[in-house]
């Protein structure tokens, strides 16, 4: 009887250890899920992005850096915008669909002023002169990076223009959309204002280790 009792006691300790480990693993899983949710768009925001036509990335990879001269002078580096949401728009002056969405991007840029949000465009024309001529006719009221004169990772290049990426304040790729969009609809403005008010922006506004 003593041996059975001893075995039962040992078995009880064994199962208690298993229960503790299972509980700890479950709590860790919950913490990981909470952390992922806290550092990315919420479920309703993801649904709104998909409604706009965004393909969302599950891998949450850091966006390849982008460096290039700006049309108005100076140099732009994507890593300089840590702490802000970035809408990165690839376009060209010869692209008619690109032209059609520029007025809506101008209005979005104007209505998001004062928020942790940056609209950055990359013009893929070979001729800088053509870009200058174009913006005199159709103003572009946000920064234009000269894509053919800078260092642009080829992973950004997909099928067709315009192509637009959304980056979170950590510099992580959230998703992309190909083709023109109406960027200043009430739903779009509500979405981008919600993202920029999420709290992630202010908590990550300092320089990130290893950023250039």
Backbone torsions as a table, in degrees:
resi	resn	phi	psi	omega
1	UNK	NA	-37.7	179.7
2	UNK	-63.8	-40.4	-179.6
3	UNK	-63.9	-41.3	178.8
4	UNK	-64.3	-44.0	178.9
5	UNK	-60.9	-41.3	179.2
6	UNK	-63.2	-43.6	178.9
7	UNK	-63.2	-40.0	-179.5
8	UNK	-64.0	-41.2	179.4
9	UNK	-63.7	-43.6	178.4
10	UNK	-63.5	-40.3	178.3
11	UNK	-62.7	-39.2	179.2
12	UNK	-62.6	-42.6	178.5
13	UNK	-64.0	-38.5	180.0
14	UNK	-61.2	-46.4	-178.6
15	UNK	-71.1	-30.9	175.8
16	UNK	-65.1	-39.7	177.4
17	UNK	-63.4	-41.3	178.2
18	UNK	-61.9	-42.0	-179.3
19	UNK	-63.9	-41.3	-179.9
20	UNK	-64.7	-42.5	179.7
21	UNK	-65.2	-40.3	179.3
22	UNK	-64.4	-40.8	179.2
23	UNK	-63.7	-43.9	-179.8
24	UNK	-63.3	-41.7	179.0
25	UNK	-64.2	-39.8	178.8
26	UNK	-64.5	-42.7	178.5
27	UNK	-63.9	-40.1	178.1
28	UNK	-62.5	-40.9	178.1
29	UNK	-62.5	-42.0	178.5
30	UNK	-63.7	-40.4	178.8
31	UNK	-63.8	-40.4	178.9
32	UNK	-64.1	-43.0	178.5
33	UNK	-63.4	-43.8	179.9
34	UNK	-62.3	-41.4	180.0
35	UNK	-64.0	-41.7	179.2
36	UNK	-63.2	-40.6	179.8
37	UNK	-68.4	-34.3	-177.3
38	UNK	-73.2	-21.1	-175.8
39	UNK	-109.8	16.5	177.7
40	UNK	-148.2	177.5	178.3
41	UNK	-60.1	146.9	176.4
42	UNK	-72.7	171.4	179.9
43	UNK	-59.1	-45.3	176.8
44	UNK	-63.2	-36.2	178.6
45	UNK	-67.4	-38.9	176.7
46	UNK	-63.4	-40.0	178.6
47	UNK	-63.9	-38.8	179.0
48	UNK	-66.8	-39.3	177.0
49	UNK	-62.7	-43.2	178.9
50	UNK	-65.7	-34.5	177.5
51	UNK	-63.9	-31.9	177.7
52	UNK	-77.1	-10.4	179.5
53	UNK	105.1	5.7	178.6
54	UNK	-69.7	137.6	166.8
55	UNK	-92.5	118.3	-175.6
56	UNK	-89.4	140.4	-179.8
57	UNK	-92.8	128.8	177.8
58	UNK	-84.7	-21.9	-174.3
59	UNK	-73.3	-23.3	-178.0
60	UNK	51.7	53.9	-179.7
61	UNK	-88.3	148.8	174.2
62	UNK	-61.4	138.8	178.7
63	UNK	-68.4	136.3	173.9
64	UNK	-57.1	139.1	-178.8
65	UNK	-68.1	159.0	-177.2
66	UNK	-137.4	126.2	177.3
67	UNK	-130.1	137.5	178.1
68	UNK	-174.9	161.7	177.0
69	UNK	-71.3	143.9	176.6
70	UNK	-92.7	145.9	-177.2
71	UNK	-56.5	-38.1	-177.4
72	UNK	-84.2	-1.2	179.7
73	UNK	116.6	155.4	-179.0
74	UNK	83.6	-176.1	-178.0
75	UNK	-126.0	142.2	179.9
76	UNK	-112.9	134.5	173.5
77	UNK	-124.5	129.1	-178.1
78	UNK	-59.3	-34.2	-177.4
79	UNK	-66.3	-14.6	179.7
80	UNK	-72.3	-11.6	-175.1
81	UNK	-102.2	19.6	175.5
82	UNK	-58.1	140.0	-176.8
83	UNK	94.9	-2.1	179.3
84	UNK	-131.9	149.4	170.0
85	UNK	-72.8	139.1	-177.9
86	UNK	-124.8	127.3	171.0
87	UNK	-104.4	111.4	-172.3
88	UNK	-106.5	111.1	-170.8
89	UNK	-112.3	118.0	176.3
90	UNK	-95.3	132.2	-175.6
91	UNK	-154.8	179.1	175.2
92	UNK	-153.0	153.8	-177.3
93	UNK	-66.9	-28.3	-178.8
94	UNK	-82.8	-3.6	-176.7
95	UNK	-90.7	107.6	-177.7
96	UNK	-62.2	-43.4	176.6
97	UNK	-60.7	-33.2	177.2
98	UNK	-63.1	-43.6	-179.4
99	UNK	-60.4	-39.2	-174.0
100	UNK	-65.7	-27.5	-176.6
101	UNK	-94.7	-8.7	-177.6
102	UNK	-59.1	-45.3	178.6
103	UNK	-58.6	-36.4	-179.9
104	UNK	-73.3	-32.9	175.2
105	UNK	-67.8	-38.5	175.8
106	UNK	-59.2	-43.8	-179.1
107	UNK	-69.2	-38.4	176.1
108	UNK	-61.4	-45.6	179.6
109	UNK	-58.9	-42.7	-179.8
110	UNK	-65.2	-41.1	-175.5
111	UNK	-79.5	-13.0	178.5
112	UNK	-101.1	6.4	179.4
113	UNK	-61.2	141.4	-179.2
114	UNK	86.4	-1.6	178.4
115	UNK	-109.9	159.3	178.1
116	UNK	-74.5	68.9	-174.0
117	UNK	-146.1	134.0	179.6
118	UNK	-128.9	131.6	172.1
119	UNK	-104.6	118.4	-176.5
120	UNK	-126.5	129.5	-179.7
121	UNK	-114.2	152.8	177.7
122	UNK	-126.1	111.4	179.4
123	UNK	-85.9	126.3	-173.4
124	UNK	-98.5	13.6	175.7
125	UNK	-68.1	148.7	174.2
126	UNK	-78.1	-29.5	-176.5
127	UNK	-99.2	116.7	175.8
128	UNK	-65.9	-34.0	179.1
129	UNK	-59.6	-39.9	178.7
130	UNK	-65.4	-35.6	178.4
131	UNK	-66.8	-43.0	179.1
132	UNK	-62.6	-42.7	178.3
133	UNK	-62.6	-40.8	-178.7
134	UNK	-62.6	-47.9	-174.5
135	UNK	-71.3	-17.0	173.1
136	UNK	-72.6	-29.0	178.9
137	UNK	-88.7	-43.0	-179.6
138	UNK	-123.8	98.6	-176.6
139	UNK	-60.3	138.6	172.9
140	UNK	-116.2	111.9	-168.0
141	UNK	-96.3	28.8	177.3
142	UNK	-143.1	163.1	-173.3
143	UNK	-59.3	141.5	176.7
144	UNK	-119.0	117.6	175.4
145	UNK	-92.1	136.7	178.3
146	UNK	-82.5	97.4	-171.3
147	UNK	-63.2	-32.9	-177.3
148	UNK	-80.2	-9.4	-179.6
149	UNK	-112.2	2.2	-178.8
150	UNK	-113.6	-169.1	177.7
151	UNK	-107.3	100.0	-177.2
152	UNK	-114.7	121.3	179.4
153	UNK	-63.5	133.1	-176.3
154	UNK	-64.5	-16.4	178.4
155	UNK	-66.2	-18.2	177.1
156	UNK	-75.1	-19.4	-172.8
157	UNK	-85.7	116.9	178.7
158	UNK	-115.6	-152.6	-179.4
159	UNK	-93.5	109.8	172.7
160	UNK	87.0	166.4	176.5
161	UNK	-130.3	154.4	-4.4
162	UNK	-73.9	158.3	175.8
163	UNK	-135.8	128.8	-171.7
164	UNK	-128.5	131.9	179.2
165	UNK	-112.4	147.8	173.4
166	UNK	-114.3	126.6	178.6
167	UNK	-115.9	140.5	176.6
168	UNK	-85.3	174.9	-175.6
169	UNK	-63.8	-13.7	175.0
170	UNK	-85.0	-4.7	-175.2
171	UNK	83.3	21.7	-179.3
172	UNK	-95.5	136.9	178.1
173	UNK	-71.0	123.4	177.8
174	UNK	-95.1	-41.7	-179.2
175	UNK	-178.9	177.1	178.0
176	UNK	-144.1	157.0	176.8
177	UNK	-136.1	137.1	179.0
178	UNK	-109.7	135.3	-178.5
179	UNK	101.8	163.9	-177.1
180	UNK	-72.7	151.3	176.6
181	UNK	-136.9	158.5	170.6
182	UNK	-90.6	100.1	-168.5
183	UNK	-83.8	-6.5	-176.1
184	UNK	-117.5	25.7	174.0
185	UNK	-67.2	159.5	176.9
186	UNK	-55.4	-39.1	179.7
187	UNK	-66.1	-40.9	179.6
188	UNK	-65.3	-43.5	179.4
189	UNK	-63.6	-42.2	177.9
190	UNK	-60.4	-42.0	-179.7
191	UNK	-63.4	-51.8	-176.0
192	UNK	-68.3	-32.4	175.8
193	UNK	-69.0	-37.3	177.6
194	UNK	-65.8	-43.0	178.4
195	UNK	-61.5	-43.9	-176.6
196	UNK	-73.7	-12.0	178.4
197	UNK	-104.9	10.3	-172.0
198	UNK	-71.0	-15.2	-177.5
199	UNK	95.7	-22.9	178.3
200	UNK	-64.7	-36.4	-176.5
201	UNK	-61.3	-51.8	-176.2
202	UNK	-67.4	-31.8	-178.2
203	UNK	-74.8	-16.1	-177.3
204	UNK	-119.2	23.7	-174.6
205	UNK	-76.7	-13.0	178.9
206	UNK	-78.9	166.6	179.8
207	UNK	-65.5	138.8	-179.7
208	UNK	-88.2	140.1	179.8
209	UNK	-58.1	127.8	177.2
210	UNK	87.4	-3.0	179.7
211	UNK	-77.4	150.2	-178.4
212	UNK	-104.4	NA	NA
